[in-house]
Amino acid sequence: MDKPKILIVDDEVDVRDRIKNFLRRKIECDIQEASSGRQALEMIDKETFDLILLDIKMQGLSGIDVLKKTKAAHPEMDILMITAYDSQQVAREALKHGATGYIIKPSTLEVIHTKVQHLLTKRKKYLPKRTQDKKN
């Protein structure tokens, strides 16, 4: 089985780094990052991702704009929205435009891992990181 490909899109480098580093410890995966909606769309045009973690509120192109354009071109792609705004309106809008789900920031990394694991398992792409036996 090929490693799942995940794209993390957030304009905050520390958020991207925390999520990326945590997921890499838990999952065998290929993680790429985009710091803007425009950069994300360029990457999505060039390759297919199994899952996109997409911040809603970013400078320039919003996460909702990226969601709409991505789902129009790649309706099969799973997109998990990340928002600091616990708003039913924001959640409804994201789901209406094809988001697979959403996570409220700040959320624990375990919550993010659980949702990512669930979505990748549905795609038969979940590869847990194997703990190596250090005993010789």
Phi, psi and omega per residue, in radians:
M1 nan 2.374 3.081
D2 -1.244 2.604 3.055
K3 -1.115 2.455 3.063
P4 -1.176 2.572 3.117
K5 -1.877 2.162 -3.100
I6 -2.107 2.385 3.056
L7 -1.999 2.173 3.086
I8 -1.828 2.116 -3.101
V9 -2.076 1.952 3.111
D10 -2.771 2.462 -3.133
D11 -1.441 -0.034 3.078
E12 -1.791 1.964 -3.070
V13 -1.063 -0.641 -3.123
D14 -1.161 -0.599 3.092
V15 -1.161 -0.820 3.122
R16 -1.037 -0.791 -3.115
D17 -1.095 -0.776 -3.139
R18 -1.068 -0.826 -3.124
I19 -1.133 -0.825 -3.115
K20 -1.034 -0.873 -3.099
N21 -1.115 -0.689 3.130
F22 -1.166 -0.839 -3.117
L23 -1.106 -0.658 3.113
R24 -1.110 -0.505 3.081
R25 -1.309 -0.423 -3.054
K26 -1.769 -0.505 -2.965
I27 -2.295 2.428 2.948
E28 -1.326 1.909 -3.078
C29 -2.754 2.845 3.043
D30 -1.852 2.006 -3.104
I31 -1.960 2.269 3.030
Q32 -2.084 2.822 -3.067
E33 -2.264 2.600 3.006
A34 -2.335 2.398 -3.106
S35 -1.699 0.007 3.120
S36 -2.669 2.835 3.094
G37 -1.101 -0.703 -3.139
R38 -1.104 -0.777 3.110
Q39 -1.095 -0.694 3.120
A40 -1.062 -0.799 -3.133
L41 -1.100 -0.665 3.087
E42 -1.085 -0.732 -3.140
M43 -1.188 -0.709 -3.122
I44 -1.160 -0.559 3.091
D45 -1.184 -0.477 -3.070
K46 -1.602 -0.463 -3.126
E47 -2.643 2.884 -3.114
T48 -1.752 2.413 3.100
F49 -2.008 2.579 3.065
D50 -1.350 -0.502 -3.094
L51 -2.694 2.440 3.049
I52 -2.107 2.240 3.003
L53 -1.753 2.000 -2.908
L54 -2.209 2.068 3.072
D55 -1.231 2.431 -3.127
I56 -1.356 -0.791 -3.022
K57 -1.730 1.843 3.111
M58 -2.399 2.758 3.038
Q59 -1.132 2.552 3.121
G60 1.320 -2.172 -3.126
L61 -1.223 2.169 -3.121
S62 -1.336 2.872 3.080
G63 -1.078 -0.616 3.107
I64 -1.126 -0.707 3.088
D65 -1.087 -0.769 3.119
V66 -1.112 -0.736 3.113
L67 -1.008 -0.883 -3.114
K68 -1.028 -0.836 -3.105
K69 -1.169 -0.685 -3.126
T70 -1.182 -0.797 -3.114
K71 -1.168 -0.533 3.091
A72 -1.139 -0.690 -3.111
A73 -1.541 -0.547 -3.059
H74 -2.381 1.278 -3.059
P75 -1.077 -0.371 -3.098
E76 -1.431 -0.196 -3.057
M77 -1.289 2.310 3.072
D78 -1.434 2.273 3.130
I79 -2.258 2.104 3.130
L80 -1.844 1.995 -3.088
M81 -1.431 2.527 3.090
I82 -2.125 2.202 -3.091
T83 -2.418 2.537 3.050
A84 -1.570 -0.073 -3.073
Y85 -1.844 1.904 3.125
D86 -1.411 1.348 -3.061
S87 -2.201 2.238 3.093
Q88 -1.083 -0.587 3.140
Q89 -1.121 -0.797 3.124
V90 -1.105 -0.772 -3.139
A91 -1.096 -0.802 3.136
R92 -1.063 -0.739 -3.138
E93 -1.104 -0.776 3.131
A94 -1.085 -0.799 -3.130
L95 -1.168 -0.648 3.117
K96 -1.056 -0.596 -3.104
H97 -1.628 0.189 2.971
G98 1.843 0.107 3.076
A99 -1.071 2.485 3.117
T100 -1.303 -0.514 -3.140
G101 -3.140 -3.053 3.111
Y102 -2.615 2.757 -3.137
I103 -2.242 2.367 3.095
I104 -1.534 2.264 3.051
K105 -1.553 2.570 -0.139
P106 -1.372 2.397 3.122
S107 -2.155 2.699 3.129
T108 -1.234 2.673 3.109
L109 -1.134 -0.501 3.095
E110 -1.139 -0.653 3.103
V111 -1.116 -0.781 3.115
I112 -1.075 -0.800 3.132
H113 -1.028 -0.769 -3.131
T114 -1.052 -0.773 3.137
K115 -1.184 -0.722 3.105
V116 -1.107 -0.787 3.117
Q117 -1.013 -0.784 -3.137
H118 -1.048 -0.850 -3.099
L119 -1.172 -0.701 3.121
L120 -1.225 -0.588 3.090
T121 -1.108 -0.720 3.092
K122 -1.047 -0.564 3.131
R123 -1.520 -0.004 -3.060
K124 1.019 0.724 -3.096
K125 -2.179 0.082 -3.084
Y126 -1.380 2.126 3.101
L127 -2.170 1.706 3.131
P128 -1.131 2.580 3.098
K129 -1.182 2.299 3.119
R130 -1.484 2.281 3.053
T131 -1.428 2.262 -3.115
Q132 -1.497 2.383 3.105
D133 -1.319 2.040 -3.078
K134 -1.555 -0.003 3.090
K135 -1.396 2.370 3.127
N136 -1.906 nan nan
